[in-house]
Amino acid sequence: MLITFPKGLPGFEDYRRFELQEEPEAPLASLNSLDDENIGFVLLKPHTNFNDYPTKIKINAEETELLEVQEDDRVDIWVMLTLCLSDITKSTANLRAPVIINPRTQ
């Protein structure tokens, strides 16, 4: 799925076009920049690992406009992972800054 972030991602504002590739057997996805092949992220659907993570997230008017969210839209909520390959127990998930994607508008 091709995704456009009109303002980029925090810290990566110059990169706006990404490809989201969901893993069919896991709650994971890769989010790879189409502007720079060296930029990529691993995403996780937070509700699968964090039972107390909210199922609804409040977004402000600007975010609603950017995402083109309409009343009946269901958005996808992802969190970014920082993986420590030498010790997977040191990996972290950024639960405070979810990546919200509106599949209808991408």
Z-matrix of the N, CA and C atoms (Angstrom, degrees):
N
C 1 1.437
C 2 1.530 1 108.01
N 3 1.310 2 117.05 1 128.46
C 4 1.459 3 121.43 2 177.10
C 5 1.517 4 109.13 3 -85.95
N 6 1.332 5 115.93 4 133.09
C 7 1.459 6 122.88 5 -176.96
C 8 1.523 7 108.28 6 -124.82
N 9 1.324 8 116.00 7 138.17
C 10 1.461 9 120.78 8 173.97
C 11 1.519 10 108.53 9 -118.37
N 12 1.322 11 116.25 10 125.45
C 13 1.457 12 122.57 11 173.52
C 14 1.524 13 106.49 12 -102.76
N 15 1.342 14 118.80 13 104.56
C 16 1.468 15 121.33 14 -174.09
C 17 1.529 16 114.22 15 -54.28
N 18 1.337 17 117.33 16 -31.78
C 19 1.467 18 120.89 17 179.61
C 20 1.523 19 111.81 18 -109.86
N 21 1.321 20 116.86 19 11.22
C 22 1.456 21 120.02 20 -176.00
C 23 1.517 22 110.37 21 73.10
N 24 1.312 23 116.47 22 -171.14
C 25 1.460 24 122.65 23 175.49
C 26 1.519 25 108.40 24 -104.75
N 27 1.341 26 119.19 25 149.34
C 28 1.462 27 120.34 26 178.95
C 29 1.531 28 111.25 27 -52.62
N 30 1.313 29 115.13 28 125.83
C 31 1.456 30 121.31 29 -177.45
C 32 1.520 31 113.38 30 88.40
N 33 1.323 32 116.16 31 -12.66
C 34 1.469 33 121.94 32 -179.01
C 35 1.529 34 109.64 33 -135.65
N 36 1.322 35 116.05 34 44.68
C 37 1.459 36 122.04 35 -174.04
C 38 1.524 37 113.65 36 -62.65
N 39 1.327 38 117.96 37 -24.51
C 40 1.469 39 121.20 38 -179.15
C 41 1.529 40 112.63 39 -78.55
N 42 1.316 41 116.95 40 -10.72
C 43 1.464 42 121.34 41 -177.47
C 44 1.524 43 108.27 42 -109.28
N 45 1.313 44 116.33 43 113.98
C 46 1.468 45 119.66 44 -172.70
C 47 1.517 46 113.71 45 -117.59
N 48 1.315 47 117.20 46 -22.42
C 49 1.467 48 120.48 47 -175.97
C 50 1.532 49 109.23 48 -106.08
N 51 1.325 50 115.08 49 124.93
C 52 1.463 51 120.83 50 -176.76
C 53 1.521 52 110.34 51 -135.26
N 54 1.316 53 114.27 52 159.41
C 55 1.459 54 120.48 53 171.32
C 56 1.524 55 107.81 54 -115.16
N 57 1.318 56 115.67 55 126.58
C 58 1.459 57 122.23 56 177.41
C 59 1.523 58 107.78 57 -99.25
N 60 1.334 59 115.30 58 122.39
C 61 1.465 60 120.61 59 178.95
C 62 1.523 61 108.03 60 -120.57
N 63 1.326 62 115.44 61 105.26
C 64 1.460 63 120.21 62 179.90
C 65 1.522 64 110.52 63 -79.30
N 66 1.320 65 114.98 64 143.54
C 67 1.460 66 121.34 65 174.71
C 68 1.529 67 107.58 66 -83.87
N 69 1.324 68 118.69 67 121.06
C 70 1.467 69 120.31 68 -174.97
C 71 1.530 70 114.41 69 -64.78
N 72 1.316 71 118.25 70 -27.83
C 73 1.467 72 121.70 71 -175.80
C 74 1.524 73 113.46 72 -102.99
N 75 1.329 74 118.08 73 4.18
C 76 1.463 75 120.55 74 -175.54
C 77 1.528 76 109.80 75 -146.41
N 78 1.338 77 117.01 76 160.01
C 79 1.467 78 120.43 77 179.13
C 80 1.532 79 112.02 78 -82.17
N 81 1.320 80 116.63 79 37.39
C 82 1.460 81 122.47 80 -175.88
C 83 1.520 82 110.99 81 -118.86
N 84 1.332 83 114.35 82 158.64
C 85 1.464 84 120.70 83 174.57
C 86 1.515 85 108.21 84 -151.03
N 87 1.315 86 115.23 85 157.43
C 88 1.462 87 120.02 86 170.34
C 89 1.522 88 106.98 87 -107.63
N 90 1.308 89 115.38 88 142.03
C 91 1.459 90 122.53 89 178.15
C 92 1.521 91 105.93 90 -122.16
N 93 1.328 92 116.23 91 104.09
C 94 1.462 93 121.58 92 -173.33
C 95 1.515 94 111.18 93 -111.99
N 96 1.326 95 115.19 94 133.81
C 97 1.458 96 121.02 95 179.50
C 98 1.521 97 110.48 96 -68.06
N 99 1.319 98 115.57 97 136.66
C 100 1.463 99 120.91 98 172.66
C 101 1.524 100 110.39 99 -91.16
N 102 1.338 101 116.42 100 -8.38
C 103 1.461 102 121.89 101 179.20
C 104 1.526 103 112.04 102 -91.40
N 105 1.339 104 117.15 103 -24.61
C 106 1.464 105 122.10 104 -179.44
C 107 1.524 106 107.93 105 -152.25
N 108 1.306 107 117.00 106 113.22
C 109 1.467 108 121.06 107 -175.61
C 110 1.523 109 113.33 108 -64.45
N 111 1.336 110 117.86 109 -12.43
C 112 1.459 111 121.38 110 179.40
C 113 1.523 112 113.06 111 -86.95
N 114 1.331 113 117.47 112 -4.27
C 115 1.461 114 121.86 113 -177.91
C 116 1.527 115 108.67 114 -105.87
N 117 1.318 116 116.09 115 121.18
C 118 1.456 117 120.86 116 178.30
C 119 1.517 118 110.55 117 -160.04
N 120 1.313 119 115.51 118 157.42
C 121 1.460 120 122.01 119 -176.52
C 122 1.524 121 109.32 120 -137.36
N 123 1.327 122 115.02 121 155.62
C 124 1.458 123 121.38 122 172.03
C 125 1.521 124 106.54 123 -107.35
N 126 1.338 125 116.02 124 128.93
C 127 1.459 126 121.75 125 -178.37
C 128 1.524 127 110.17 126 -114.47
N 129 1.326 128 114.67 127 152.94
C 130 1.460 129 122.37 128 178.94
C 131 1.519 130 108.69 129 -132.72
N 132 1.329 131 116.74 130 139.82
C 133 1.466 132 120.25 131 170.63
C 134 1.526 133 106.12 132 -77.25
N 135 1.331 134 118.01 133 112.56
C 136 1.466 135 120.55 134 -168.48
C 137 1.522 136 114.94 135 -65.19
N 138 1.308 137 118.51 136 -27.99
C 139 1.460 138 120.33 137 -174.91
C 140 1.521 139 112.99 138 -67.91
N 141 1.313 140 117.06 139 -17.03
C 142 1.463 141 119.87 140 -179.05
C 143 1.527 142 112.43 141 -79.57
N 144 1.324 143 117.18 142 -25.08
C 145 1.463 144 121.03 143 -177.90
C 146 1.524 145 113.73 144 -116.42
N 147 1.315 146 116.66 145 -18.41
C 148 1.460 147 121.18 146 -176.21
C 149 1.532 148 107.82 147 -126.02
N 150 1.326 149 115.98 148 91.18
C 151 1.465 150 121.29 149 -173.67
C 152 1.518 151 113.68 150 -59.93
N 153 1.321 152 117.64 151 -28.75
C 154 1.462 153 119.84 152 -177.88
C 155 1.530 154 112.92 153 -91.73
N 156 1.325 155 117.65 154 5.47
C 157 1.465 156 120.19 155 177.80
C 158 1.527 157 108.14 156 -69.96
N 159 1.334 158 117.49 157 134.71
C 160 1.472 159 119.44 158 -175.78
C 161 1.530 160 112.41 159 -61.57
N 162 1.324 161 115.42 160 140.75
C 163 1.465 162 119.98 161 177.76
C 164 1.522 163 111.37 162 -84.75
N 165 1.323 164 115.81 163 -16.13
C 166 1.465 165 120.72 164 175.71
C 167 1.519 166 107.90 165 -125.43
N 168 1.318 167 115.60 166 137.73
C 169 1.461 168 121.30 167 -179.57
C 170 1.518 169 108.11 168 -122.36
N 171 1.321 170 115.44 169 131.28
C 172 1.462 171 119.31 170 177.32
C 173 1.520 172 109.16 171 -77.67
N 174 1.322 173 115.48 172 132.51
C 175 1.458 174 120.03 173 174.62
C 176 1.519 175 107.81 174 -123.98
N 177 1.315 176 115.24 175 146.78
C 178 1.459 177 119.57 176 -176.97
C 179 1.528 178 110.65 177 -79.79
N 180 1.327 179 115.50 178 177.01
C 181 1.470 180 121.28 179 -176.05
C 182 1.528 181 111.85 180 -61.11
N 183 1.334 182 117.31 181 -39.94
C 184 1.470 183 120.23 182 -179.97
C 185 1.528 184 110.78 183 -64.18
N 186 1.328 185 116.31 184 -43.30
C 187 1.467 186 120.19 185 179.25
C 188 1.531 187 111.03 186 -66.57
N 189 1.327 188 116.13 187 -38.50
C 190 1.467 189 120.50 188 177.20
C 191 1.517 190 110.34 189 -60.46
N 192 1.328 191 115.78 190 -41.95
C 193 1.469 192 120.48 191 179.17
C 194 1.529 193 111.16 192 -67.81
N 195 1.336 194 116.95 193 -44.94
C 196 1.471 195 120.51 194 179.59
C 197 1.527 196 111.73 195 -60.32
N 198 1.324 197 116.35 196 -41.12
C 199 1.460 198 121.23 197 -178.86
C 200 1.528 199 112.57 198 -82.90
N 201 1.322 200 115.92 199 -7.88
C 202 1.470 201 122.00 200 -177.62
C 203 1.527 202 110.73 201 53.80
N 204 1.332 203 115.38 202 44.36
C 205 1.457 204 121.05 203 -177.98
C 206 1.523 205 110.03 204 -77.26
N 207 1.318 206 114.82 205 128.74
C 208 1.457 207 121.71 206 173.33
C 209 1.523 208 108.21 207 -108.32
N 210 1.307 209 115.53 208 165.92
C 211 1.464 210 120.76 209 -172.28
C 212 1.531 211 113.53 210 -53.84
N 213 1.308 212 118.31 211 -39.43
C 214 1.466 213 121.29 212 -176.46
C 215 1.527 214 114.25 213 -90.09
N 216 1.324 215 117.94 214 -0.95
C 217 1.468 216 120.92 215 -178.63
C 218 1.525 217 111.44 216 -69.31
N 219 1.304 218 115.00 217 142.25
C 220 1.463 219 122.25 218 170.79
C 221 1.523 220 106.35 219 -112.86
N 222 1.307 221 116.07 220 117.48
C 223 1.460 222 119.76 221 -178.64
C 224 1.528 223 109.55 222 -93.79
N 225 1.315 224 115.31 223 155.91
C 226 1.461 225 121.70 224 175.86
C 227 1.521 226 108.72 225 -93.83
N 228 1.320 227 115.71 226 134.32
C 229 1.463 228 121.65 227 179.32
C 230 1.526 229 108.00 228 -112.10
N 231 1.318 230 114.97 229 125.78
C 232 1.462 231 122.57 230 178.78
C 233 1.522 232 108.52 231 -128.80
N 234 1.320 233 117.07 232 156.59
C 235 1.463 234 121.69 233 170.36
C 236 1.525 235 108.01 234 -124.41
N 237 1.322 236 115.16 235 148.24
C 238 1.470 237 120.39 236 179.33
C 239 1.515 238 110.34 237 -83.81
N 240 1.315 239 114.67 238 140.06
C 241 1.457 240 121.31 239 176.55
C 242 1.519 241 109.92 240 -104.25
N 243 1.311 242 115.32 241 144.72
C 244 1.457 243 122.06 242 167.79
C 245 1.523 244 105.18 243 -112.71
N 246 1.303 245 115.79 244 111.84
C 247 1.458 246 120.57 245 -174.50
C 248 1.519 247 111.43 246 -95.14
N 249 1.317 248 115.26 247 134.10
C 250 1.459 249 121.97 248 172.80
C 251 1.527 250 105.91 249 -106.93
N 252 1.314 251 116.04 250 100.70
C 253 1.462 252 120.15 251 -173.67
C 254 1.524 253 113.36 252 -69.67
N 255 1.332 254 117.08 253 -25.66
C 256 1.464 255 119.03 254 179.81
C 257 1.531 256 111.84 255 -78.14
N 258 1.347 257 116.80 256 -23.55
C 259 1.466 258 121.45 257 177.38
C 260 1.520 259 107.74 258 -151.49
N 261 1.317 260 116.54 259 93.14
C 262 1.463 261 121.86 260 -173.42
C 263 1.530 262 112.34 261 -57.46
N 264 1.339 263 117.89 262 -23.55
C 265 1.468 264 120.13 263 179.42
C 266 1.525 265 111.98 264 -69.58
N 267 1.315 266 117.55 265 -13.33
C 268 1.467 267 121.39 266 177.92
C 269 1.528 268 111.94 267 -93.69
N 270 1.312 269 117.45 268 3.36
C 271 1.464 270 121.48 269 177.16
C 272 1.524 271 109.26 270 -70.00
N 273 1.325 272 116.30 271 151.78
C 274 1.463 273 120.72 272 -178.63
C 275 1.525 274 110.62 273 -132.71
N 276 1.331 275 114.62 274 160.42
C 277 1.464 276 122.37 275 174.90
C 278 1.522 277 107.65 276 -122.96
N 279 1.322 278 117.12 277 133.07
C 280 1.461 279 121.46 278 178.57
C 281 1.529 280 108.33 279 -85.51
N 282 1.328 281 116.42 280 94.19
C 283 1.463 282 122.02 281 -177.76
C 284 1.522 283 112.64 282 -83.48
N 285 1.314 284 117.50 283 -11.97
C 286 1.471 285 120.93 284 -177.15
C 287 1.516 286 113.84 285 -88.18
N 288 1.308 287 117.30 286 -18.34
C 289 1.471 288 120.37 287 -177.35
C 290 1.529 289 108.94 288 -131.52
N 291 1.329 290 116.95 289 75.19
C 292 1.462 291 118.84 290 -178.69
C 293 1.521 292 112.07 291 -66.90
N 294 1.312 293 114.49 292 154.75
C 295 1.466 294 121.64 293 172.28
C 296 1.525 295 105.32 294 -96.24
N 297 1.324 296 116.03 295 117.77
C 298 1.461 297 121.01 296 -177.51
C 299 1.520 298 108.27 297 -108.45
N 300 1.317 299 115.78 298 126.90
C 301 1.463 300 121.62 299 -177.44
C 302 1.520 301 108.76 300 -124.69
N 303 1.312 302 115.44 301 130.73
C 304 1.456 303 120.93 302 174.43
C 305 1.531 304 106.90 303 -95.42
N 306 1.339 305 118.32 304 103.85
C 307 1.466 306 119.94 305 -176.99
C 308 1.532 307 113.23 306 -59.70
N 309 1.324 308 116.58 307 -26.79
C 310 1.464 309 119.29 308 -179.16
C 311 1.520 310 111.36 309 -66.78
N 312 1.332 311 117.10 310 -37.41
C 313 1.468 312 120.31 311 -175.92
C 314 1.516 313 113.11 312 -107.41
N 315 1.318 314 117.93 313 -23.40
C 316 1.467 315 124.69 314 179.99
C 317 1.504 316 111.11 315 51.35
